[in-house]
Every structure is written in C-alpha cells, then in structure tokens.
Amino acid sequence: MQLHHRFIQTAKKYGKKIAVHDIATGKDVPYERMLIISLIFAKKFKRIKTKYVGVMVPTSAGCILTNIGLLMANKIPVMINYGTGAIGNAIYAQEKCNFETIITSKKLLEKLKLDPIEGMIFLEDIAASIKLLDKLPALIKSKGSAKRVIKAVHHGDMEETAVILFTSGSEKEPKAVQLSHKNIGSNLEGIRETLNLDSEDTFLANLPLFHVFGLTSIYWLPITLGCTIVAYPNPLDYKIICGLIRKYKVTMMAGTPSFYYGYLKKSKSGDFDSMKMAISGADTLTKQIFDGYLQKHNLKILNAYGTTETSPAISINTPNENKLGSVGKPIPGVQVKILHIDTDEELPVNTVGKVYVKGDMVMKGYLGDLEETSLRIHKGWYDTGDMGLIDEDGFLWHKGRLKRFVKVGGEMISLVKVEEVLNKYLPDEVICCVVDVPNPTKGADVVAAITTGEIDTKSILKKMANELPAIALPKEFHIFENIPMMSTGKVNFREVERLCREIHKEKNRKKKYKGKI
C-alpha cells in the first residue's frame, strides 16, 4: 500500500484524534482535518506541470500536508535543505531534477532573510486561495470510506518514487536519492516491530523533514500509526523543546548526538519523565551524553544506524537489547554482511570490514546517476561506505566512514576511534572532531579540532598514548568557537578539514619564512 493510502486509512480510523500539535502556528490539527486539507492540496497541486516539485518548508503540519497532497496528486516531493545555503540548494535541486516549482513559506524566507527565486510559491498564498468550492468536494470525499477516498486519489505501484532526498554533502556534492513507497514502507514496518510502537505514542517532530532521519522516524512513522505529533521547526531551541516534551508528555523522539547534548544541558529534572524511547542517529553517540541522560533523567539513549539510501534504518538498539557503543541489531527485513576492504571476502564475527546491507529499504538509485548507483548497489547489496563489525551476539558496531580512515606512516588509522579516545579525556562541555591534514613524508597527520582552549593537551595526549599508537595521536589542536555543523546536526567534515588545512598551511608558511626578510 502506498504511503498516502496508509495515511488515509489512519486518518479515517483516528478522525478526531489530534494528529499534529503545530507549535509554530499554535494550531492543533486532528486527523480528519489533515485528510480534508491534503485532499484540497492535491487538487491544487495537480495543476503543477512537472512530475517533481520542490518542498522547502520547516517541520510543521504544513510540511506534512504538502508532502501528502503531492503524492495524492501523483507528484514527487523533492525535499530541499534550507538549513544552510537554502537558495543554492534550491537551485541545485531544480537543475538536478529538472523542475521549477518550489513550495515554500514566506515566514521561512523572512527568517532566513532571503529573497524568493523564480518558481517559488508560498503555502500562505495557497491557504489564502482556498475557497468554499475547494472545501466542499474535499469534505464530501473525506466522509466516504477509506477505500473510496483512496480511489479518489493517485494510486500506483509500490516501486514508484515517493520522495527525492539529497545526501548531506558533508563529504562530497549531494546526490539525489530516490526512495520508493516500498523502501519507506518496509522501513516503517521494521522500526515499528523492533520498537513495539503503537497509536498511543506521542512523537516529538524536531528534525527537518529534508533529512531521511526526520522524514521516516518523526513523520511517516507516527502519521501511519495514528500517533500524535508535536511539531517544532527548530531543533536548536533546546530549552523550548525540553518544555514541549514535558508539556505534551512525549514518549518517543529521535535526534543527533549534538542535539541531545543541547537538550541535556538545558533540561530540568522531570522534563523527560514521559519518555519511553529516545533514538540517536546520524553521528557517534558519546559515553558522556549516554551517561548524562542516565544520571539526570534515568533515560537510556538508544543508538541506531542508517543512511539516506536505506530509508534510513539498518539497525537499532532497543530497551531490552542494548549494547552501549554498538548501533544495535539489524531490524526485521534487513540483512548485513561485512566484507574485506581489499578482497571483498565475507568476514567472520568481530572482524572489521566494509558494511554491506540488503533489503526492501535499499533505494531505487541516484536520480540521473546510473554510474554511481551501479558502484554502490551490487546484486541488491548496498555498499554503505562505512566500516564496522558484527559481534558474536549479532550487534553491529559502526567504526566510521571508510573515508574517515586515513593512512599514516603506512598504517590505517580510524579517525572515529581517535575521537572516541579523545572524548574520554575532554570536559563534558567540549565538542571535538578529528580530521587529517597532508604530510609530505607520512601521507597525513591526525589533527584535532575542539571547541575550547581550556584543556591540558600534554596531559590528554599522555593518557591517549595508553590506548592509541603514536602515529594516531593528534599532532595539533585547533581551537574553534563552534565546530562547523550541517543543519541536520552532523559535523561538516569538509568544512572542518578545509579550516584545519588552512591553519596548518599558514603555520608552515610562517615557519618557513621565520627569520627571513
């Protein structure tokens, strides 16, 4: 069943129940109203000539309804990252997917202090254009059975593309990922079964829906289960979000480690008392954050693993099966194997290699890029580009991106491992990131970027030396007021590397010319 059909069934079943507490607008929107508005939107979106339609709307009922309406109208939403470089991302999406129309919000552009570009239309104008003649047919349709409503909207094959999402661009130019109804639907079933979720849960929607973690875990999952969503568009408003969790008795949330760190610092005792589960993904969950929630809120943050190309969930820790440091066991319907980095031989348990996954959640491919698609998908197996191992109990341990392994003095060094060790000896409030810079003799040097200078680097390096070989120890510590981050909460490694290399280059230049006229 296609995703918008699942929503229709849910809306008919839970009609008067609140679907979304839309904090940005101050409105509580029940399921029956969500259904009517999505039908109205579908009729209006049918007038758009192209198959692909851009969506650049903050996390809200409006963003959810726009997506559902587009699918009902046989259109494909192209989710645009507005967090950083919004206009550039919008133009990139238009050119990549060959469309013009972008549905966005005047309030968003005003907040970002941006002028609209050609092709942009506004949700505010669409809402203002809704007349009685639009409302009555939608109202009448919505009163029919779920089967009749489904017949009144687009229905097609499960292999149809349900959304275009762009990879983060933290390492290279973003790629347009095509996720089908089957891809996302399979992931929804695997997550629901793994976490034992039902319609009584209340979800916090704090992540942007242009990111797959947000799209699946805090939008499609609750909206097809009949849950209530508390939607707030800015995950960086830490204190406000802690208050919303407390006020609405949120039971389920998802976030990145950097967001959880912010919530931990701004939360008060009792804020997380209602929480059944808090899932962390997209980056490494540190022991400091895990321990902080356990001590302050008696809440275990459950580490998970996924990629944009896998809709996203691959593995999740659960309250009953949880190994700190691992990313959990593969969810139902997902196969994982570990291959040798050079020979592609399948490796035994507890051996680090390349992570390959298989299942219905694996993307259709990259739009307009058959070559890259064929490089990443082999006989149904998707090459994640990550390194990891599976232990004797079936838990997957993520060891970092293959690109985050660097050759130093002929040996492969895991920058993620260096980060993990460094984190042990840093104050709780310090965030770090480890990158590499060129070295003419050794190939590379390991360099640490940190958010404060108030540390004893000599003492820290001495402690790290007990756990790491000398070539893996950071040769320099570069101080930044803020580590460059993506809007999704992930570290922007490309930018961190660029800044560190510039500093390194400047230091070498000064050293070279020191004492010369």
N, C-alpha and C positions, 0 to 999 in steps of 0.2 A: 504494500500500500504506500502510495506517495506521501511525502511529509505533510503537505497541506490537507490531504484527506485524513490523516491521523489527527490533525488539529481539529478538523470539522467534527469528527467523532467525539473528541474530548469536549469540544465546546457544547455539543448537544447534550452530553451526559452531565456536565457540570455548569449548566447555563447561568445560574445566578451567583455562583461562587466567584470571588474576586480572582481574576487571572493575574492582573498586574496592579500593584501599588506603584503608580508612576510618580516618583518623588519630584522630578523636575517640573511637572505640571500641577502637582498636588491632586491628581485625579486617581480614583480607584476604579479600575475598568473590569467589569465582570465578563465571564466567557461569552455570554450571549451578545454583549455589545461588541466584543472583539470580533465575533463572527460577522455581525452586520457591517461593521466598518471595513473589514477585509473584503467583503463582497462588493462594497461601494468602490473601494480602491481598485479591485480587479477590473471593474467595468471601465474606470478611467484609464488604467494602465494599458488596456487593450489598444488604446489609440496610439501608443508609442510604436513607431515603425520598426525599430530594431529588436532583435531577439534578446540582446544583452542590455541591461540597464544598470547604471551605477547607483550605488547606495552609500551615502556619506552622512549618516545620522547617528547621533550618540545613543548609547544604550537607554532604551525607553520603550513604552508601548508603541510609539510611532514607528520606531525602527523595526520592531517585531511585526507590526501590521503591514508595513511596507513590503517586507520580505514575503509574508504570506500572500498578500494581494498580487504581487508579481508572479508567484508560482501559480496562483489561481488563473492568472491571465496568460499563462503559457510564456512567461518571460523568465530570464535567468538573472538573478541578482549578482552584481559584481561589487563585492564589498571593498570600500576604499578606506585606507588608513588615514585618518585625519589627525592623528596624534603628533606626527612630525612631518613637515613638508607636505601639507594637505593638498595644495594646488598642484605641486609637482606629481604627487601620487595620482591625483585625479586625471591629469593629462596623460600620464603613463598608462593608466588603465584604459582610457579612451582609445589610445593608439594601439595598445596590445590586443584589445578585444573588439576593436572596430565598432564603437558606438559613440553616441553624442550625449544622450540624456543622462543626467545625474540627479537623483532625488536627494535633496539636502535640506538644511534648516537655516533660516535667516539668523536665528539666535546663535547657532554654531559659528557661522561666519563672522557675526558681530563679536563673539567671544574671542575668536582667533584673530580678529582684526584683518580679515581677508575680503577682497572683492570677488564677486562671483565671476566664473568664466563661462564661455559660451556652452550652452547645453544644460546648465543648471536650472532645475525647477525646485520650488520650495514646498515643503509639507504644509506650511502655514497657508499658502495660496490654495493648495489642493483642498485643505479642510474648509477654507472660506468659500470655495466654489461648490460645495455640496448643497444641493437644493432638495426640496421635498420630492421631486421627481426621481432623484437618486436614492433617497432613503426608502421610499415605499416599496419599490421592487426588491431591494435588498432585505427589507424587513419581512416581506412575504416569503422570499426564498428561505430565509433563516428559520421560518416556522415549520418548514417541511421536515421530513425525517432526514437522518444523516445520509442515507442512501440517495435521497432526492437532491440534497444540497451538493453532494459530491458529483452527481450527474450534471449539475448546473455549472460546474467549473471545469477547468482543464483537467483531463486525466490521460495519462500516458504510461510509458514503460518505466520500470524501476531503474533502468540504466540511464534515463535522462539526467542531464546535469541539473543539480538543484542549487548550486552556488559556485561562483568563482571566488577563490580566496588567494591572496598573494603571500608568498613566503616572506619571512620577516625582513630579509635584506641585511641581517646582522653580519653576514659573511660575504655575500655577493649580491648582484642585482636580483630583485624579486622575480619569482616565477609564478605564472598564473595556474593555480591548481584547480582542476575540475573534480568536484565531488558530486557524486550522483545521489539520488534518493536511496538507492541500495546501500551505498557507502555509509551515509549518515545513519540510516535506519538500522543497519547491522550494529553500528557502534552504540546506538541508543539501547538496543536490547542487551548487549554485553555489559554495559555500565549498570543498567537497571538490575540485572541479575546479580552482578558482583556486589553492589552496594545495598541491595534489598530496599530500594526506594519505592514509595507509593504516593498516592494523591494527597496524603495528609502532610507531606513535607512542604516547608516554605523555603524557597531558594532566594539567596541574595544574588542579584544580577549586577555585579560591579565591574565586570570585564567588558572591553569593547567587543562588539559583535563582528568586527572585521578580522578578528583573530579566532582561529578554529576552537581554541580552548573555551572562549566565551560563547561562540555560536552553538556548539553542541551541548556543553555542560550546563549553561545557565539560560538557554533559550529553548532549543528544540526538546531537550530532555524534560524540563518541567512543563512546557506547554503541551506536550503529548501525554504526560502522565496525569494532568489535571491538578497540578500543584499551583500554589500562589507564588508569584514572583515579586520581589521587592527590587525595583529597578532604580539604580542611581548611576549617573553617567560618568562620574569622576572617581576612579579607584584611589586617587591620591589624597582625597579628603578623608584622612584616616579617622579623625575624631568623629565626624558626621557618620561615617559608615559603622563605627562601633556602636553609636547611638541607635542606628537603624536596626542593627542586629538585635539589640536589647528590646527596642520598642515593638518590633514585629515578630519577635520570638523565632528568628530564623533558625532552621535546623540544618541547612546544607549550604555550603559556599565553596567556591573554587578561587584560587589565586596563585600568584607567583611568590617566590620567597621574599622578594623585595617589598611586595605589598603586605605580606604577613608580618614582616619586620616592622613596618609602619603602624599597622593595627596593634601590634603587641605594645609598642611604646605609648600609644595614645589611649589604650583601653583601660577601663576601670574594672575592679573586681565585680563579677556578676554579668558583665556585658555578653559573655559567651555561654551563659548557663543553659540556654535552649539548644545549643549546637550539638547535633548528632554526629556530623562529619564535616571536616574541612580538608579539601583536597588541594595539594600543592603540585604544580607542574611548571613546565617551560624552562626551568633552571634548577640548579642544585639546592636542595633544602639543607641548610646548615644545622649542626647539632645545637648551636646556640638558640636558634629560632625554635626548634623542636622542644628543647628543654624549657625555654621561656614560657611557652604555652602550657606545658605540662605543670610547671610550678605555679604560674599565675592563674590559670583557668581550668586546670585538670583536663585539658583537651589535647588529644594526640593529633597532630597534623599528619595526614596520610599522603605520603609521596606517591606520585604517579608519573607515567611516561607516555609520551605520544608525539606525533608530528602532524603538521598540516596535511601531509599526504595520506595519513591514516585516519583521518576524520574526527578526533585525533587519537583516541585512547588505544594503547597497546597493552599496558599493564598498570595495575593499581594495588596498593596496599589497602587492606580493609581493617576495621576494628578488631576482627578475630584473627586475621592472618597478616601480621605486620612485622617486617624486619627493618629497623632503623638503618638507613644508608642504602637500602635497596629501593627499587621502584615497583616492587610488588610482583605478583604472578600475572601472566597473561590473562586477559579477560576471555570469557567464552567466545569461541569463533575465531580466535587469533592464534596463529602458530608462530613460534620464534625459533630461529636457529643461529648459531654462532659459527662464523667461518674464519679460517686462517687468513691473515691480512695479505699474504702473497699467493698461496696456492688455492684458496677457496675451498680447502678441505674442511668438512664439518668437524668442529672441535668438541672434546668431551667436557663434562661439567667442570666448573671452577677454572676455566681457561679463557683468557681474554682474547676476543677477536671481533670481527665485524658483525654487527647486528642486522639480520635479515628477518622480515616478517611477512606473513601471508594471511589472507582472509578477505571477506567481502568488504571490509572497511578500507582497503587499499584503493587509492584514487583511480580515476579513469586515465589520467595522464596530465601533462602540462599542455595547456592550450597553445597551439601553434608551434610546438617544440617537440617533434617526434624523436629527434636525436637524443635530447636529454631524457625523455620518457623511456626510451629503449635502454639507455645507460643505467637507469635506476630500477626498472622492473624487468625481471628475468623469470619467465615461466610462472608468473603470478607472485613471485617473491620480490618484495620491495627492499632495496638497499637503503637503509636509513642514513648511512653516512656516519653512524655512531659506532663507538666501541663499547663492548660490555661482556658480561659473562652470565651464565645461568648456574646457580649453585645446586647442591645435592637435593634441596627441598623444592626446586622449581622456581625460586625467586630470581628475577632479573636484576642485575646490578649494572647501572649505567656508568661507564668510565670516561665519558666525554666524546665530543665530536672527533672523528678521525683527523679533521683539520686542526684540532686542538692538541694533537700530539706533534711534537717538534723534535727534529734530530739535533742533538747537541753532542759534539765530540764523538759522533758515530753511534750514539745510543738514542733510542726513542724515549722521550720524556713526556709524561702526561701533565699538561698544564692544569687540568682539573684536580689531579692528585696534589700538585703543589699548592693550589688554592685551599684544598681541604686541610692540609697540614698547617698552612699559614693561618687559617681561620681559628685554629685551636688556640693560638697564642696572641690573638688580637683582642682588644677590648670589645665588649658586646656591641657598642655603637659604631664600630668601624666596619666599613664595607670594603672588600678588596677584589681585585681582578688581576689575574696573571697572564701576561702575553709574552711574545718573543720578539727580539729585535735582531737584525743581521749581525753576524760576527765573521770577519774575513777568514779566520782560521778554524773556528769550531762549527761554523754554519749558522749558529744562533746563540743568543744569550737569553736566559729567563729574566724577565723584568716584572716587578710587582707594581700595580697602581693601587693606591689606597686613598681613603678619604680624610686622613688626618696625619699630621706630622708628629703628634704627641705619643710616639712609641719609641722603645729602645730597640732599634734594629739589630744591634750587635747581640743582645740577649736573645731576641727572637730567632736570629739565624743560628745561634748556638743550639737552641732547642730543636729547630727544624733539622739540623745536621744529624740528630739521632734517628731520624726517620727517612731521610732522603739522601741520595748520593750527592757529592759536592757539585757536580755539574747541573743538578736540578735546583740548587739554591738560587734565589733571586740575587742578581748581581747589582741591581739598583732598586730603589724605592722612589717612585714618582708620586708626588702629593697633588691630589685634585680636590677641589671643594666638593664636587659631585662627580661620581663615576658616570660617564655617558650611558644613558639607558634608552632603549626603544620604548615607545608608548605602551607596549604590551607588558612592560616590566622586566624584559630580558636585557642583559648587558649588550650594548652596541660594540661588539668586539672590533669591528672595522674601524670605528672612531677611536677606541682606546688604543689600538695598535698604531694608528696614524699619529696620535698625540705623543705616545711614548717614543716612537721612532723620530719624530721631530725634535723632542727633547734630547734624545740620545745623539742625534746628528749635530745639534747645536753644541752639546758638551764636547764632542770630539773635535768640532771646528775650533772651539776656544782653546782646547788642549793643544791642538796642532800649532796654533799661532801664538800661544802664550810666550811672552818674552820677545816676540818679533815686532819690528816697527812696520 
